[in-house]
Amino acid sequence: MKTKPQFSKKANQQDDKQKLKLLLGEMHPSQVFKKYFLESLEPDPVEIQIDPPKQLFNDILEGKITFTFEVGMRLGRYYGWRAALSLVEYQKLYDDQMNQICQAMRAAKSKAFRREMAKFRRQGKQICAELRRQLRNNRRSKG
């Protein structure tokens, strides 16, 4: 008796996420759109006759628009839902990674700022201590 191979949706989703993670960090989502959608995927010919949103495409290529669910729905008409939603997922992963990088940079800047402030405080204390010593020596020499 032959059995059907078991393919789970979850495994496919994990594979898709791994593929997206490989792309992540290499290209901005607008570059992914240009490379994989405008240059290689064929849009649905019926939908193209309806007049595709050229301004939307231009805004995406210029990086003015991020791939939100709404944009994915609009692109899904032309390239298929799975492909369009993968762009939305890619945008989410890209944004998450960029947020992590920005937080790390802010933390590093904050740490460097705290080190500088501590250095200035130490220098200020040293200057004050030196001034007090000089003041005491001046009093002793006059007295």
ROVEXBA-422047 format. One record per atom (N, C-alpha, C, O): x, y, z. Coordinates in pm, whole numbers, plus 32768, in hexadecimal, padded with zeros to 4 digits. Layout:
XYZ;...
This chain:
80547F898000;800080008000;8058807D8000;80AF808D8056;804180D47F9E;8090814E7F94;805681B87FEF;7FDC81C57FFD;80AD8203802B;807F8273807E;80AC82F5803F;811682FF8001;805A83578050;807A83DB801C;80E5841B8076;80E0840C80F0;81448462803A;81A284AA808F;815B851A80D9;8103855C80A3;8182852C8154;8143859381A7;81908615819A;8206861C81BE;814F867B8167;818A87008160;8135875C81B4;80BC876A819E;817287988213;812587F18268;813488818239;819B88A88202;80CB88CE824F;80CF895B822D;813A89A2827F;817D89FD824E;8148897782FB;81A789B78354;823589A7831F;82848A058324;8256893082EC;82DB891882B5;82F38973823C;836089AB822E;828F898281E5;829C89DA8171;82AE8A6B819D;82FF8AB48163;82648A948203;82728B1D8234;82FD8B34826E;83388B9E825A;83328AD082B5;83B98ADD82ED;84208AE6827E;847F8B338287;840E8A948214;846A8A9A81A2;84658B248161;84CD8B5C813E;83EC8B5A8150;83DD8BDF8116;84228C47816D;84668CA08139;84118C3C81F0;84518C9D824A;84E88C928243;852E8CF78249;851C8C178238;85AD8C06822D;85E18C4481AC;864B8C8381AC;85978C34813F;85BF8C7180C1;85BE8D0980CD;86178D4E809C;85568D3C810F;854F8DCD8121;85C18DFF8178;85FA8E69815E;85E38DB381DF;86518DDC8237;86D58DDD81ED;872C8E2F820B;86E78D81818C;87618D82813E;876C8E0180EB;87D88E3980DA;86FA8E2C80B7;86FA8EA88068;87098F2380C1;87418F888098;86D88F18813B;86D78F898196;87658FBA81B0;87C18F6B81C5;8774903A81AF;87F7907481C6;884490888144;88A390D78140;881D904280DC;88609052805D;882090BF800A;8866910A7FC5;879E90C98010;875991297FBB;86E7916E8006;86A99134805F;86CF91E87FE0;865B92318012;85DF91F47FCF;85E891C47F5E;856B91F58012;84F391BB7FD6;84D191F37F4C;849C91A97EF9;84ED92717F32;84CE92A87EAC;852992697E43;850092587DD0;85A692467E69;85FF92037E0C;85D091747DF0;85DB91437D80;859C91337E58;856590AC7E46;84EF90B27DE5;84E4905E7D8C;849891157DF7;842591267D9E;845491367D0E;841F90F77CB3;84B7918C7CFA;84E891A47C72;852491267C36;850591027BC4;857A90E27C83;85C1906E7C4E;85668FF77C36;85698FBA7BCB;85148FD57C98;84C68F5A7C8E;843A8F6C7C54;83FE8F0B7C25;84068FE47C57;837E8FF77C26;837C903D7B9F;834490097B3E;83B990B17B97;83B390FC7B1B;840690BB7AAD;83E290C17A38;8476907F7AD2;84CF90477A6C;84B88FB47A4D;84D38F8979DD;84868F667AAE;847F8ED67A95;83F38E9B7A98;83D78E407A4A;839B8ECA7AEF;83158E907AF4;82BE8ECD7A87;82C58F457A6A;826C8E7A7A4D;820F8EAC79E8;818A8ECD7A2B;814D8E777A6A;815E8F4A7A1E;80DD8F6D7A58;806B8F2E7A0B;807B8F047998;7FF98F277A4A;7F818EF17A0C;7F598F4C7997;7F408FC279AD;7F538F16791A;7F378F6B78A6;7EAF8FB078AD;7E9F9020787D;7E4D8F6D78E9;7DC88FAB78F4;7DCF9025794D;7D95908D792D;7E13901A79BC;7E1D908A7A19;7E7090FC79DE;7E54917179FA;7ED590DC7990;7F2791447953;7ED1919978F5;7EE7921178EA;7E70915C78B2;7E1891A87859;7DBF920978A5;7D8C9268786B;7DAC91F07927;7D5892477979;7DA592C7799E;7D6C931F79DE;7E2292D27977;7E7893457993;7EB2933B7A1F;7E7393637A81;7F2A93047A28;7F6A92F47AAB;7F8D937C7AE6;7F9E93DE7A9E;7F9993817B69;7FB694017BAC;804A94287B9B;809E94077BEF;8068946E7B2E;80F394937B10;812E94EB7B7E;81A394DF7B9F;80DC95447BB5;810E959A7C20;813495477C9B;819795657CDD;80E694E07CB7;810794877D27;818D94447D0F;81E1943F7D6A;81A394117C96;822293D27C75;829594357C83;82FD94137CBC;828494AD7C51;82ED95137C5B;830B95367CED;837F95437D13;82A295467D3D;82B595677DCB;82FE94F77E14;835095117E6C;82DF947B7DF1;832394097E2F;83B694097E09;840D93F87E5E;83D3941D7D89;845D941B7D5A;84B0948D7D95;8528947E7DAA;846F94FD7DB0;84B5956F7DEB;84C195637E83;850295B57EC3;848294FD7EBC;848994E87F4D;842B95417F9C;843A954E8015;83CA957E7F59;836A95D67F9E;82FF95867FE7;82C695B58049;82E4950D7FB7;827994BA7FEF;82B694398023;830C93FC7FE3;8288940F8099;82B1938C80CC;8244932780A9;81D3934C808B;826992A980AE;820A9240808A;81B1921E8101;81D191C68152;81449264810B;80E192478171;808191DF813A;808B91B780C6;802591B3818C;7FC49151815F;7F70918A80ED;7F4F9144808D;7F4D920A80F7;7EFC924B808E;7F47924C8009;7F0D922E7FA0;7FC7926D800C;8017926D7F91;802291DF7F5C;801B91C87EE3;8034917F7FB7;803990F37F8E;7FB890C67F4A;7FBC907B7EE8;7F4790F57F7D;7EC790D27F3E;7EC0910C7EB1;7E9090CA7E54;7EEF91877EA1;7EEB91C57E1C;7F49917E7DBB;7F27916A7D46;7FBF91587DEC;801E91127D96;7FF290827D7C;801590477D15;7FA6904A7DD9;7F768FC17DCA;7F1F8FAE7D4F;7F198F417D16;7EDC90187D26;7E8B90107CAD;7EE18FF77C32;7EB58FB67BD4;7F59902A7C33;7FB090227BBE;80128FAE7BC1;80358F777B59;803F8F897C37;80A98F247C42;80818EA97C90;80D28E4D7CA0;80098EA47CC0;7FDD8E337D11;7FED8E517DA4;80488E9A7DCD;7F948E197DF3;7F8F8E3A7E82;80098E0A7ECE;803F8E517F23;80358D917EAF;80A68D597EFA;81248DAE7EE6;816C8DCD7F45;813D8DD37E69;81B48E247E4C;81AA8EAC7E8F;820C8EDD7EC9;81368EEA7E87;81258F6F7EC1;81308F6B7F59;816D8FC27F95;80F68F067F96;80FD8EFC8027;818B8ED98057;81B18EFA80C7;81D88E978001;82638E7D8027;82B18F01802C;830C8F10807C;828C8F5F7FD6;82CA8FE57FDC;82A6902B805F;82FA906D809B;822A901C8089;81FF90598108;824D901B817B;827A906281D5;825D8F988179;82AA8F5381E1;833D8F7E81DE;837A8F938246;83738F8A8166;83FD8FB88157;840D90448191;8470905F81D6;83AE909D8176;83B3912581AC;83B291228245;83FC916C8286;835E90CA827D;835690BF830F;83DC90918349;840C90C983AB;84179029830D;84988FF8833C;85049063832C;855890758384;850090AA82BD;8562911582A4;85549183830D;85B791B18346;84D891AC8327;84C19215838A;84EC91E98416;852892378460;84CF916B8439;84F8913784BB;858F913A84CA;85C491638531;85D6910E8461;8668910D8467;869E919C846E;86FC91B784B8;866391F78421;869192828424;867792BF84AD;86C9930C84DF;8606929E84EC;85EA92CF8573;8652929C85D7;867F92E6862D;8676921D85CB;86DB91E48624;8762922B8611;87A792498672;878592458594;8802928B8577;87FF931885B1;885F934585EE;878E935D859E;878193E585D4;878793E6866C;87C7943E86A7;8747938686AC;874D937E873E;87DB9363876E;8807939D87D1;8822930C8728;88AD92EF874D;8903936C873D;895A9388878F;88EB93B786D2;8938943286BC;891994988728;897394DA875C;889794A6874C;8872950487B5;88B194DC883A;88E195318885;88AF945A8857;88EB942A88D3;8981944588D5;89B8946E893C;89C3942E8864;8A539447885D;8A7194DC886D;8ACF950288B3;8A209530882D;8A3495C1883B;8A1B95EC88CB;8A64963F8901;89B395B38907;899495D58992;8A0595AB89EE;8A2B95F58A49;8A3C953589D7;8AA995028A29;8B25955B8A18;8B69957B8A79;8B419582899B;8BB395DA8981;8B9D966289C3;8BFA969D89FA;8B20969489BE;8B01971489FD;8B15970C8A94;8B4D97688AD0;8AE7969F8AD2;8AF9968E8B62;8B8C96878B86;8BB696BE8BEC;8BDD96428B34;8C6D963C8B4D;8CAB96C78B45;8CFD96EC8B99;8C8497158AE0;8CB9979D8AD2;8C9197F48B49;8CE398408B7D;8C1497E88B73;8BE698388BE5;8C3198118C64;8C5598688CB3;8C4997918C77;8C9697648CEC;8D24979B8CE6;8D5C97C48D4C;8D5D979C8C6E;8DE497D38C5D;8DE698688C80;8E4098978CC5;8D8098B28C50;8D7999428C6F;8D65995A8D05;8D9E99B78D3D;8D1399048D45;8D0199128DD6;8D8498FC8E20;8DA699478E7B;8DCE98938DF8;8E5098788E37;8EB098EE8E23;8EF599178E80;8EB299238DAA;8F0999958D8F;8EDD9A0E8DE2;8F319A568E18;8E5A9A238DED;8E269A918E3E;8E4D9A828ED0;8E749AE38F10;8E449A088F04;8E6B99EF8F90;8F009A068FA2;8F2B9A3F9006;8F4F99DA8F41;8FE099EF8F4A;90029A848F49;90589AB18F94;8FBF9AD08EF4;8FD79B618EED;8FAF9BA38F70;8FF79BF88FA3;8F3B9B7C8FA6;8F0E9BB59026;8F709B939096;8F909BE990E8;8FA09B179099;90009AEE9100;90819B3E90F3;90BA9B699158;90AE9B53907A;91289BA09064;91149C32908F;916D9C6D90CD;90A09C6B906F;90849CF59098;907F9D009131;90B29D629168;90449C9E9176;90409CA09208;90CC9C999242;90EB9CDF92A2;91229C449208;91AD9C389235;91F69CBE9225;923E9CEB927E;91E39CFA91B1;92249D7B9199;91F19DE591FA;923F9E36922C;916F9DE59214;91339E459271;916D9E3092FD;918F9E929340;91789DB2932C;91B29D9693AF;92449DC393B6;92709DFE9419;928E9DA6934B;931D9DCF9348;93289E66934C;93819E9C938E;92CF9EAC9306;92D29F409308;92B49F759394;92F39FD693C0;92579F3793DA;92329F639461;92A79F4C94C1;92C59FA19515;92EA9ED894B4;935B9EB8950B;93D09F1794F3;94139F449550;93E69F349473;94599F8B9454;9440A01A9483;94A0A06094A2;93C4A0489488;93A4A0CD94B6;93A1A0D0954F;93BDA137958C;937FA065958A;9366A05F9618;93D8A049966C;93CAA04296E6;
